[in-house]
Amino acid sequence: MEDLPDYPKALAIVRDTGGAPHLLVGCRTGLLSLYRMDKPAEDGTFAKLTDRWLPRRPARFTLKYHDTAAG
């Protein structure tokens, strides 16, 4: 894949309505990139379709750890 402006944190295979596979890449800064995966390996396999930036929002809550085993 080409250079990304951030480090990927999540990868998922998704399929369109025709069943064609796509790779969805999520990065730390909220960048989502979608790649088509139906090209032959000689052509590079991945073809970028689109990038989307998700807006950053403050968290409405935080998770707290409670050690229930300590009793």
N, CA, C and O atoms as a Tinker XYZ file with bonds, in Angstrom:
   284  protein
     1  N      0.847000   -1.185000    0.000000    73     2
     2  CA     0.000000    0.000000    0.000000    64     1     3
     3  C      0.886000    1.239000    0.000000    63     2     4     5
     4  O      2.047000    1.196000    0.405000    81     3
     5  N      0.321000    2.320000   -0.454000    73     3     6
     6  CA     1.095000    3.556000   -0.502000    64     5     7
     7  C      1.248000    4.140000    0.897000    63     6     8     9
     8  O      0.683000    3.628000    1.864000    81     7
     9  N      2.006000    5.200000    0.987000    73     7    10
    10  CA     2.227000    5.843000    2.277000    64     9    11
    11  C      0.914000    6.377000    2.841000    63    10    12    13
    12  O      0.142000    7.035000    2.143000    81    11
    13  N      0.682000    6.089000    4.090000    73    11    14
    14  CA    -0.475000    6.621000    4.794000    64    13    15
    15  C     -0.016000    7.762000    5.698000    63    14    16    17
    16  O      1.110000    7.727000    6.193000    81    15
    17  N     -0.851000    8.769000    5.925000    73    15    18
    18  CA    -0.453000    9.882000    6.782000    64    17    19
    19  C     -0.445000    9.534000    8.265000    63    18    20    21
    20  O     -0.103000   10.384000    9.088000    81    19
    21  N     -0.811000    8.310000    8.627000    73    19    22
    22  CA    -0.860000    7.914000   10.020000    64    21    23
    23  C     -0.672000    6.407000   10.104000    63    22    24    25
    24  O     -0.620000    5.726000    9.080000    81    23
    25  N     -0.571000    5.886000   11.319000    73    23    26
    26  CA    -0.393000    4.462000   11.547000    64    25    27
    27  C     -1.744000    3.751000   11.533000    63    26    28    29
    28  O     -2.659000    4.161000   12.247000    81    27
    29  N     -1.887000    2.686000   10.729000    73    27    30
    30  CA    -3.133000    1.919000   10.764000    64    29    31
    31  C     -3.324000    1.239000   12.119000    63    30    32    33
    32  O     -2.373000    0.718000   12.702000    81    31
    33  N     -4.542000    1.252000   12.604000    73    31    34
    34  CA    -4.873000    0.606000   13.873000    64    33    35
    35  C     -5.870000   -0.528000   13.687000    63    34    36    37
    36  O     -5.969000   -1.411000   14.539000    81    35
    37  N     -6.607000   -0.514000   12.585000    73    35    38
    38  CA    -7.626000   -1.540000   12.380000    64    37    39
    39  C     -7.740000   -1.857000   10.897000    63    38    40    41
    40  O     -7.676000   -0.967000   10.049000    81    39
    41  N     -7.911000   -3.135000   10.601000    73    39    42
    42  CA    -8.117000   -3.603000    9.231000    64    41    43
    43  C     -9.357000   -4.490000    9.222000    63    42    44    45
    44  O     -9.564000   -5.289000   10.135000    81    43
    45  N    -10.174000   -4.346000    8.194000    73    43    46
    46  CA   -11.361000   -5.193000    8.071000    64    45    47
    47  C    -11.653000   -5.427000    6.602000    63    46    48    49
    48  O    -11.475000   -4.536000    5.771000    81    47
    49  N    -12.103000   -6.630000    6.289000    73    47    50
    50  CA   -12.578000   -6.935000    4.946000    64    49    51
    51  C    -14.084000   -6.704000    4.934000    63    50    52    53
    52  O    -14.810000   -7.253000    5.763000    81    51
    53  N    -14.544000   -5.897000    3.999000    73    51    54
    54  CA   -15.974000   -5.642000    3.837000    64    53    55
    55  C    -16.342000   -5.977000    2.400000    63    54    56    57
    56  O    -15.488000   -5.949000    1.513000    81    55
    57  N    -17.587000   -6.288000    2.172000    73    55    58
    58  CA   -18.042000   -6.634000    0.821000    64    57    59
    59  C    -19.130000   -5.658000    0.385000    63    58    60    61
    60  O    -19.965000   -5.227000    1.180000    81    59
    61  N    -19.093000   -5.323000   -0.909000    73    59    62
    62  CA   -20.129000   -4.442000   -1.439000    64    61    63
    63  C    -21.371000   -5.265000   -1.771000    63    62    64    65
    64  O    -21.398000   -6.469000   -1.517000    81    63
    65  N    -22.390000   -4.634000   -2.332000    73    63    66
    66  CA   -23.648000   -5.328000   -2.608000    64    65    67
    67  C    -23.487000   -6.433000   -3.640000    63    66    68    69
    68  O    -24.300000   -7.356000   -3.685000    81    67
    69  N    -22.446000   -6.353000   -4.475000    73    67    70
    70  CA   -22.173000   -7.401000   -5.452000    64    69    71
    71  C    -21.294000   -8.510000   -4.915000    63    70    72    73
    72  O    -21.025000   -9.482000   -5.621000    81    71
    73  N    -20.834000   -8.383000   -3.661000    73    71    74
    74  CA   -19.993000   -9.396000   -3.044000    64    73    75
    75  C    -18.506000   -9.210000   -3.248000    63    74    76    77
    76  O    -17.718000  -10.043000   -2.800000    81    75
    77  N    -18.095000   -8.131000   -3.918000    73    75    78
    78  CA   -16.667000   -7.883000   -4.157000    64    77    79
    79  C    -15.981000   -7.471000   -2.854000    63    78    80    81
    80  O    -16.519000   -6.654000   -2.106000    81    79
    81  N    -14.793000   -8.031000   -2.573000    73    79    82
    82  CA   -14.103000   -7.705000   -1.323000    64    81    83
    83  C    -13.408000   -6.349000   -1.385000    63    82    84    85
    84  O    -12.877000   -5.949000   -2.421000    81    83
    85  N    -13.426000   -5.654000   -0.249000    73    83    86
    86  CA   -12.737000   -4.376000   -0.080000    64    85    87
    87  C    -12.005000   -4.409000    1.255000    63    86    88    89
    88  O    -12.450000   -5.061000    2.200000    81    87
    89  N    -10.891000   -3.712000    1.327000    73    87    90
    90  CA   -10.139000   -3.589000    2.577000    64    89    91
    91  C    -10.425000   -2.213000    3.168000    63    90    92    93
    92  O    -10.229000   -1.194000    2.506000    81    91
    93  N    -10.888000   -2.188000    4.409000    73    91    94
    94  CA   -11.145000   -0.947000    5.130000    64    93    95
    95  C    -10.042000   -0.780000    6.167000    63    94    96    97
    96  O     -9.853000   -1.649000    7.018000    81    95
    97  N     -9.314000    0.332000    6.100000    73    95    98
    98  CA    -8.193000    0.602000    6.989000    64    97    99
    99  C     -8.547000    1.808000    7.852000    63    98   100   101
   100  O     -8.886000    2.870000    7.329000    81    99
   101  N     -8.469000    1.647000    9.167000    73    99   102
   102  CA    -8.722000    2.743000   10.099000    64   101   103
   103  C     -7.427000    3.158000   10.777000    63   102   104   105
   104  O     -6.663000    2.309000   11.236000    81   103
   105  N     -7.178000    4.455000   10.841000    73   103   106
   106  CA    -5.955000    4.990000   11.445000    64   105   107
   107  C     -6.266000    5.748000   12.731000    63   106   108   109
   108  O     -7.418000    6.072000   13.022000    81   107
   109  N     -5.208000    6.021000   13.492000    73   107   110
   110  CA    -5.360000    6.668000   14.808000    64   109   111
   111  C     -6.036000    8.019000   14.738000    63   110   112   113
   112  O     -6.804000    8.369000   15.635000    81   111
   113  N     -5.773000    8.781000   13.705000    73   111   114
   114  CA    -6.285000   10.147000   13.638000    64   113   115
   115  C     -7.700000   10.246000   13.087000    63   114   116   117
   116  O     -8.225000   11.349000   12.934000    81   115
   117  N     -8.330000    9.106000   12.785000    73   115   118
   118  CA    -9.686000    9.137000   12.261000    64   117   119
   119  C     -9.766000    8.985000   10.757000    63   118   120   121
   120  O    -10.838000    9.162000   10.178000    81   119
   121  N     -8.658000    8.661000   10.110000    73   119   122
   122  CA    -8.657000    8.439000    8.667000    64   121   123
   123  C     -9.175000    7.039000    8.375000    63   122   124   125
   124  O     -8.676000    6.063000    8.935000    81   123
   125  N    -10.167000    6.933000    7.506000    73   123   126
   126  CA   -10.656000    5.656000    7.006000    64   125   127
   127  C    -10.336000    5.595000    5.522000    63   126   128   129
   128  O    -10.712000    6.494000    4.769000    81   127
   129  N     -9.645000    4.544000    5.095000    73   127   130
   130  CA    -9.309000    4.359000    3.688000    64   129   131
   131  C     -9.953000    3.073000    3.198000    63   130   132   133
   132  O     -9.948000    2.059000    3.896000    81   131
   133  N    -10.505000    3.124000    1.999000    73   131   134
   134  CA   -11.162000    1.964000    1.408000    64   133   135
   135  C    -10.411000    1.582000    0.139000    63   134   136   137
   136  O    -10.154000    2.425000   -0.721000    81   135
   137  N    -10.056000    0.284000    0.029000    73   135   138
   138  CA    -9.311000   -0.235000   -1.111000    64   137   139
   139  C    -10.096000   -1.363000   -1.768000    63   138   140   141
   140  O    -10.695000   -2.196000   -1.087000    81   139
   141  N    -10.088000   -1.381000   -3.086000    73   139   142
   142  CA   -10.656000   -2.499000   -3.833000    64   141   143
   143  C     -9.613000   -3.608000   -3.878000    63   142   144   145
   144  O     -8.425000   -3.326000   -4.040000    81   143
   145  N    -10.034000   -4.867000   -3.736000    73   143   146
   146  CA    -9.084000   -5.981000   -3.672000    64   145   147
   147  C     -9.265000   -6.995000   -4.789000    63   146   148   149
   148  O     -8.784000   -8.122000   -4.668000    81   147
   149  N     -9.929000   -6.642000   -5.854000    73   147   150
   150  CA   -10.196000   -7.628000   -6.894000    64   149   151
   151  C     -9.246000   -7.553000   -8.079000    63   150   152   153
   152  O     -9.511000   -8.171000   -9.110000    81   151
   153  N     -8.146000   -6.813000   -7.962000    73   151   154
   154  CA    -7.154000   -6.740000   -9.028000    64   153   155
   155  C     -6.166000   -7.896000   -8.896000    63   154   156   157
   156  O     -5.934000   -8.374000   -7.786000    81   155
   157  N     -5.582000   -8.355000   -9.995000    73   155   158
   158  CA    -4.564000   -9.398000   -9.896000    64   157   159
   159  C     -3.292000   -8.863000   -9.246000    63   158   160   161
   160  O     -3.040000   -7.658000   -9.256000    81   159
   161  N     -2.503000   -9.756000   -8.687000    73   159   162
   162  CA    -1.274000   -9.363000   -7.983000    64   161   163
   163  C     -0.322000   -8.594000   -8.892000    63   162   164   165
   164  O      0.389000   -7.705000   -8.423000    81   163
   165  N     -0.297000   -8.917000  -10.176000    73   163   166
   166  CA     0.592000   -8.210000  -11.116000    64   165   167
   167  C      0.240000   -6.733000  -11.231000    63   166   168   169
   168  O      1.097000   -5.909000  -11.549000    81   167
   169  N     -1.023000   -6.398000  -10.971000    73   167   170
   170  CA    -1.472000   -5.005000  -11.064000    64   169   171
   171  C     -1.443000   -4.278000   -9.727000    63   170   172   173
   172  O     -1.865000   -3.126000   -9.631000    81   171
   173  N     -0.942000   -4.957000   -8.693000    73   171   174
   174  CA    -0.830000   -4.298000   -7.399000    64   173   175
   175  C     -1.862000   -4.714000   -6.380000    63   174   176   177
   176  O     -1.784000   -4.267000   -5.236000    81   175
   177  N     -2.812000   -5.534000   -6.726000    73   175   178
   178  CA    -3.849000   -6.087000   -5.859000    64   177   179
   179  C     -4.777000   -5.024000   -5.273000    63   178   180   181
   180  O     -5.995000   -5.151000   -5.398000    81   179
   181  N     -4.239000   -3.977000   -4.636000    73   179   182
   182  CA    -5.071000   -2.964000   -3.978000    64   181   183
   183  C     -5.232000   -1.738000   -4.877000    63   182   184   185
   184  O     -4.279000   -1.306000   -5.525000    81   183
   185  N     -6.414000   -1.198000   -4.909000    73   183   186
   186  CA    -6.689000    0.059000   -5.605000    64   185   187
   187  C     -7.474000    0.947000   -4.652000    63   186   188   189
   188  O     -8.591000    0.612000   -4.258000    81   187
   189  N     -6.883000    2.084000   -4.282000    73   187   190
   190  CA    -7.564000    2.975000   -3.339000    64   189   191
   191  C     -8.805000    3.577000   -3.986000    63   190   192   193
   192  O     -8.759000    4.094000   -5.102000    81   191
   193  N     -9.904000    3.497000   -3.263000    73   191   194
   194  CA   -11.152000    4.067000   -3.739000    64   193   195
   195  C    -11.440000    5.421000   -3.123000    63   194   196   197
   196  O    -11.819000    6.361000   -3.821000    81   195
   197  N    -11.261000    5.522000   -1.806000    73   195   198
   198  CA   -11.619000    6.778000   -1.142000    64   197   199
   199  C    -10.951000    6.882000    0.229000    63   198   200   201
   200  O    -10.576000    5.877000    0.832000    81   199
   201  N    -10.816000    8.088000    0.694000    73   199   202
   202  CA   -10.391000    8.403000    2.062000    64   201   203
   203  C    -11.492000    9.218000    2.712000    63   202   204   205
   204  O    -12.117000   10.057000    2.064000    81   203
   205  N    -11.727000    8.973000    3.979000    73   203   206
   206  CA   -12.680000    9.765000    4.771000    64   205   207
   207  C    -12.015000   10.093000    6.094000    63   206   208   209
   208  O    -11.405000    9.227000    6.720000    81   207
   209  N    -12.128000   11.327000    6.514000    73   207   210
   210  CA   -11.634000   11.741000    7.829000    64   209   211
   211  C    -12.824000   11.852000    8.757000    63   210   212   213
   212  O    -13.771000   12.586000    8.474000    81   211
   213  N    -12.783000   11.130000    9.859000    73   211   214
   214  CA   -13.830000   11.228000   10.867000    64   213   215
   215  C    -13.510000   12.379000   11.804000    63   214   216   217
   216  O    -12.361000   12.524000   12.222000    81   215
   217  N    -14.496000   13.204000   12.144000    73   215   218
   218  CA   -14.221000   14.330000   13.044000    64   217   219
   219  C    -13.878000   13.836000   14.441000    63   218   220   221
   220  O    -14.451000   12.864000   14.933000    81   219
   221  N    -12.935000   14.522000   15.068000    73   219   222
   222  CA   -12.590000   14.190000   16.451000    64   221   223
   223  C    -13.625000   14.800000   17.379000    63   222   224   225
   224  O    -14.042000   15.946000   17.210000    81   223
   225  N    -14.026000   14.014000   18.354000    73   223   226
   226  CA   -15.008000   14.479000   19.332000    64   225   227
   227  C    -14.515000   14.110000   20.715000    63   226   228   229
   228  O    -13.885000   13.067000   20.888000    81   227
   229  N    -14.789000   14.943000   21.698000    73   227   230
   230  CA   -14.418000   14.565000   23.066000    64   229   231
   231  C    -15.277000   13.383000   23.531000    63   230   232   233
   232  O    -16.442000   13.261000   23.154000    81   231
   233  N    -14.691000   12.537000   24.338000    73   231   234
   234  CA   -15.417000   11.381000   24.869000    64   233   235
   235  C    -16.484000   11.845000   25.846000    63   234   236   237
   236  O    -16.241000   12.735000   26.660000    81   235
   237  N    -17.657000   11.247000   25.768000    73   235   238
   238  CA   -18.741000   11.587000   26.690000    64   237   239
   239  C    -18.563000   10.886000   28.032000    63   238   240   241
   240  O    -19.124000   11.313000   29.042000    81   239
   241  N    -17.789000    9.822000   28.037000    73   239   242
   242  CA   -17.564000    9.074000   29.267000    64   241   243
   243  C    -16.186000    8.441000   29.189000    63   242   244   245
   244  O    -15.585000    8.368000   28.118000    81   243
   245  N    -15.704000    7.997000   30.301000    73   243   246
   246  CA   -14.448000    7.258000   30.348000    64   245   247
   247  C    -14.693000    5.916000   31.014000    63   246   248   249
   248  O    -15.584000    5.785000   31.854000    81   247
   249  N    -13.918000    4.941000   30.646000    73   247   250
   250  CA   -14.028000    3.624000   31.256000    64   249   251
   251  C    -13.161000    3.573000   32.503000    63   250   252   253
   252  O    -12.040000    4.081000   32.508000    81   251
   253  N    -13.671000    2.968000   33.544000    73   251   254
   254  CA   -12.922000    2.831000   34.766000    64   253   255
   255  C    -12.727000    1.355000   35.067000    63   254   256   257
   256  O    -13.632000    0.550000   34.845000    81   255
   257  N    -11.575000    1.001000   35.563000    73   255   258
   258  CA   -11.262000   -0.381000   35.887000    64   257   259
   259  C    -11.634000   -0.650000   37.328000    63   258   260   261
   260  O    -11.237000    0.091000   38.228000    81   259
   261  N    -12.388000   -1.697000   37.547000    73   259   262
   262  CA   -12.762000   -2.116000   38.888000    64   261   263
   263  C    -12.299000   -3.559000   39.073000    63   262   264   265
   264  O    -12.779000   -4.455000   38.377000    81   263
   265  N    -11.392000   -3.788000   39.982000    73   263   266
   266  CA   -10.865000   -5.122000   40.237000    64   265   267
   267  C    -11.841000   -5.868000   41.135000    63   266   268   269
   268  O    -11.816000   -5.710000   42.356000    81   267
   269  N    -12.708000   -6.688000   40.524000    73   267   270
   270  CA   -13.710000   -7.411000   41.303000    64   269   271
   271  C    -13.126000   -8.664000   41.946000    63   270   272   273
   272  O    -13.698000   -9.188000   42.902000    81   271
   273  N    -11.991000   -9.155000   41.432000    73   271   274
   274  CA   -11.380000  -10.361000   41.989000    64   273   275
   275  C    -10.694000  -10.094000   43.337000    63   274   276   277
   276  O    -10.536000  -11.010000   44.143000    81   275
   277  N    -10.294000   -8.858000   43.578000    73   275   278
   278  CA    -9.591000   -8.526000   44.823000    64   277   279
   279  C    -10.536000   -8.576000   46.035000    63   278   280   281
   280  O    -10.112000   -8.794000   47.170000    81   279
   281  N    -11.807000   -8.370000   45.758000    73   279   282
   282  CA   -12.843000   -8.489000   46.772000    64   281   283
   283  C    -12.736000   -7.528000   47.847000    63   282   284
   284  O    -13.558000   -7.533000   48.764000    81   283
